[in-house]
Amino acid sequence: MNLISVIVTTYNWPAALELCLDSLFAQRDPAFEIIIADDGSTPVNQAQAQAYSAKSPVPIQYVHHDDHGFRAGTIRNKAVASSQGEYLLFIDGDCILGPDFIARHRQLAESGYFVPGNRVLLSESFTQEVIEKHIPLHQKPLSHFISLWLQKKINRISAFIRLPLGFLRKSQPDKWQKAMTCNLALWKSDFIRTNGFDELFEGWGFEDSDLVIRLIHAGIKRKEGRFAVPVLHLWHPHNDKSKQDLNYQRLLDRLKQWDFIVATKGVSQYLLSSSSTQRKIK
């Protein structure tokens, strides 16, 4: 594996995206590209994000579509269709990464496995402080995060502990819970094999769980990324959850269908020609 494609999902929050990109620009492993997957930001916010993206020291693309509600799975499919890497790493544009984040994900990558990492949540007030002061959290040592935890500015400190775990990383191969696209890595070939995100999941909720369940049905196992690749997740209000129950019921139905592997409406429609607006910034 050489090139890793980092898919960064964003929507109308360029200030958070800038912090996320700062942490990507500071990665010690330079063998990656960035594809920003913009789920319908306004022209003003889109322009601000694109201008900041031009600072990237690695190849970067901007993939955008019009705002028709929460369609994160769709824009991620479009981003993957324009990617060049063999390995996909999904994060959210309101997440901040340590400088060894990509290097550690590369070490965890293994044929036949997907790797979910975990996250550390920032409080609402501390999120506002980080954004207003543009605090470079990706440059801070562990002692700084211990202090933040004691002040209740972050919800946990355990995620920063580095543990080898070894065979324990593979101890729950069929677990789909708590594998989220704010921190999820998998082989592009496995993503395409399962047809990526199913765009039948519109509105917030469970499109990432559905992908993971279909990966498991296809024989791809879970390799735990905890205690190796945490992200810092900025606080934000909850998304519109009006379709959550519908999406969850669809998910429960698919859990029982072990032969259901390929998304009904997925990435395949974009692999030959994409309907998204793409801009190669660098």
C-alpha positions in Angstrom: 0.0 0.0 0.0 1.3 3.4 -0.9 -1.3 6.2 -1.3 -4.0 6.6 1.3 -7.1 8.6 0.3 -8.5 10.6 3.2 -12.1 11.4 2.7 -13.1 14.5 4.7 -16.9 15.1 5.0 -18.0 18.7 5.6 -21.1 20.9 5.5 -21.2 24.7 6.1 -18.6 24.8 8.8 -15.3 26.1 7.2 -13.9 27.2 10.6 -14.0 23.6 11.8 -12.7 22.3 8.5 -9.7 24.6 8.7 -8.7 23.0 12.1 -9.1 19.6 10.6 -7.0 20.5 7.6 -4.3 22.0 9.7 -4.0 18.6 11.5 -3.8 16.8 8.1 -1.2 19.2 6.7 1.0 18.4 9.8 0.9 14.6 9.3 4.3 12.9 9.5 3.3 10.3 6.9 3.1 12.3 3.6 1.9 9.5 1.3 -1.8 10.5 1.2 -4.3 12.6 -0.7 -7.2 14.6 0.6 -10.7 14.5 -0.9 -13.0 17.0 0.7 -16.6 15.7 0.4 -18.9 18.7 0.7 -22.5 17.8 1.3 -24.0 21.0 0.0 -22.3 24.0 1.6 -23.3 27.5 0.5 -21.2 29.2 -2.1 -19.6 31.5 0.5 -18.6 28.6 2.8 -17.5 26.5 -0.2 -15.3 29.3 -1.4 -13.7 29.8 2.0 -13.0 26.1 2.4 -11.5 25.8 -1.1 -9.3 28.8 -0.5 -7.9 27.2 2.7 -7.5 23.9 0.9 -5.0 25.5 -1.5 -2.5 25.5 1.3 -2.3 21.7 1.3 1.2 20.2 1.0 -0.3 17.0 -0.4 -2.7 16.5 -3.4 -6.2 17.7 -2.6 -9.6 17.6 -4.4 -12.9 19.3 -3.6 -16.1 17.3 -4.4 -19.4 19.2 -3.9 -23.0 18.7 -4.6 -26.1 20.8 -4.1 -27.8 20.8 -0.7 -30.8 18.4 -0.7 -30.7 17.5 3.0 -28.3 15.2 4.8 -26.7 13.0 2.1 -23.3 12.2 3.6 -23.3 8.7 2.1 -23.8 10.1 -1.4 -21.1 12.7 -1.2 -18.7 10.2 0.2 -19.4 7.8 -2.7 -18.7 10.7 -5.1 -15.5 11.5 -3.3 -14.3 7.8 -3.4 -15.0 7.7 -7.1 -12.5 10.5 -7.6 -9.9 9.0 -5.3 -6.6 7.6 -6.4 -5.5 5.6 -3.3 -5.8 1.8 -2.5 -6.9 2.5 1.0 -9.7 4.8 2.3 -9.7 6.7 5.5 -13.0 8.4 6.4 -13.0 11.3 8.8 -15.4 14.2 9.5 -14.4 17.8 8.8 -15.0 18.7 12.5 -12.3 16.3 13.7 -8.7 17.1 14.7 -6.0 14.4 14.2 -2.7 13.8 15.9 0.4 14.1 13.7 0.9 10.3 13.6 -2.8 9.5 12.8 -2.2 8.4 9.2 1.1 6.6 10.0 -0.7 4.6 12.7 -3.6 3.8 10.4 -1.1 2.6 7.8 0.4 0.3 10.4 -3.0 -1.2 11.3 -4.1 -1.7 7.7 -4.4 -5.4 6.9 -6.0 -7.3 4.0 -9.4 -8.7 5.0 -10.0 -6.1 7.7 -11.7 -2.7 8.3 -10.4 -0.5 11.1 -12.6 1.8 13.2 -10.9 4.2 15.5 -12.5 6.1 18.3 -13.0 9.8 19.3 -12.6 12.2 22.1 -15.5 14.7 22.4 -14.8 18.4 23.2 -17.3 20.3 25.3 -19.4 23.0 23.7 -17.6 25.9 25.4 -14.2 24.5 24.7 -15.1 24.0 21.1 -16.0 27.6 20.8 -12.7 28.6 22.4 -10.7 26.3 20.1 -12.4 27.8 17.0 -12.2 31.4 18.1 -8.5 31.2 19.0 -7.7 28.7 16.3 -5.9 26.6 18.9 -3.6 24.0 17.2 -4.7 21.0 19.3 -2.8 18.7 16.9 0.4 20.1 18.3 -0.3 19.6 22.0 1.4 16.9 24.1 -0.4 14.3 26.2 0.0 16.4 29.4 -2.1 19.1 27.8 -5.0 16.7 27.2 -4.7 15.4 30.8 -5.2 19.0 31.9 -8.2 19.5 29.6 -9.8 16.3 30.9 -9.3 17.4 34.5 -11.1 20.7 33.5 -13.9 18.7 31.9 -13.1 20.2 28.5 -12.9 16.8 26.9 -14.8 13.7 27.9 -12.0 11.1 28.2 -8.3 10.7 28.4 -8.1 6.9 28.0 -8.2 7.2 24.2 -4.8 8.8 24.1 -3.2 5.8 25.7 -1.1 3.8 23.3 -1.5 0.1 23.7 -0.3 -2.7 21.3 -3.2 -5.0 22.1 -2.0 -7.5 19.5 -4.5 -10.3 18.9 -7.0 -8.5 21.0 -7.6 -6.0 18.1 -9.2 -8.9 16.3 -11.2 -10.3 19.2 -14.6 -9.0 18.0 -14.5 -9.6 14.2 -18.2 -9.3 13.6 -19.0 -6.3 15.8 -20.6 -3.5 13.8 -21.5 -1.1 16.7 -19.5 2.0 17.2 -17.8 1.9 13.9 -18.4 5.4 12.5 -17.1 7.4 9.5 -15.6 10.1 11.7 -12.7 7.6 12.0 -13.0 4.5 9.7 -10.4 2.9 7.4 -10.9 0.1 4.8 -9.5 -1.1 1.5 -11.0 0.6 -1.5 -11.4 -2.7 -3.2 -13.7 -3.8 -0.3 -15.6 -0.6 -0.5 -16.2 -1.1 -4.2 -17.1 -4.7 -3.7 -19.9 -3.8 -1.4 -20.9 -0.8 -3.6 -20.0 1.7 -0.9 -22.6 3.7 1.1 -26.2 2.9 0.3 -27.9 6.1 -0.7 -31.3 4.8 0.3 -30.1 6.0 3.8 -31.1 9.6 3.5 -31.2 11.9 6.4 -29.0 11.4 9.5 -28.4 8.0 10.8 -26.9 4.5 10.3 -25.5 4.8 6.7 -22.1 4.0 8.2 -23.4 1.1 10.3 -25.0 -0.3 7.1 -21.7 -0.2 5.3 -19.9 -2.0 8.1 -22.6 -4.7 8.4 -22.3 -5.4 4.6 -18.5 -5.5 4.9 -18.9 -8.1 7.7 -21.4 -10.1 5.5 -18.8 -10.0 2.8 -16.3 -11.6 5.1 -14.4 -8.5 6.0 -13.5 -8.5 9.7 -13.2 -5.8 12.3 -9.7 -4.8 13.6 -10.0 -2.5 16.5 -8.3 0.9 16.3 -8.8 1.9 19.9 -5.7 3.0 21.8 -4.0 3.8 18.5 -5.8 6.3 16.3 -8.1 8.6 18.3 -9.6 11.8 16.8 -10.7 15.0 18.7 -14.3 15.7 17.7 -15.6 19.3 18.0 -19.0 19.8 19.6 -21.9 20.6 17.4 -25.7 20.5 17.7 -27.5 17.2 16.7 -28.4 16.8 13.1 -32.1 16.5 12.0 -33.0 13.0 13.1 -36.5 12.8 11.5 -35.5 9.8 9.4 -33.5 8.1 12.1 -36.2 5.5 12.9 -36.8 4.6 9.3 -33.0 4.2 8.7 -32.7 2.1 11.9 -35.5 -0.3 10.8 -33.8 -0.7 7.5 -30.6 -1.5 9.3 -32.2 -4.1 11.5 -33.7 -5.8 8.5 -30.3 -6.0 6.8 -28.7 -7.4 9.9 -30.8 -10.6 9.3 -29.9 -10.8 5.6 -26.4 -12.4 5.6 -26.5 -12.6 1.8 -27.1 -8.8 1.5 -23.7 -7.4 0.6 -24.0 -5.0 -2.3 -25.6 -1.6 -1.7 -28.8 -1.0 -3.7 -27.7 2.4 -4.8 -24.1 3.0 -4.2 -20.7 4.1 -5.5 -20.9 2.1 -8.8 -22.9 4.9 -10.5 -20.0 7.3 -10.1 -17.1 5.1 -11.0 -17.3 5.8 -14.7 -18.8 9.2 -14.7 -19.5 11.4 -11.7 -22.4 13.9 -11.5 -20.7 15.8 -8.7 -18.8 19.1 -9.1 -15.1 18.3 -8.6 -12.3 20.7 -8.4 -8.7 19.6 -8.2 -7.1 22.2 -6.1 -3.5 20.9 -6.2 
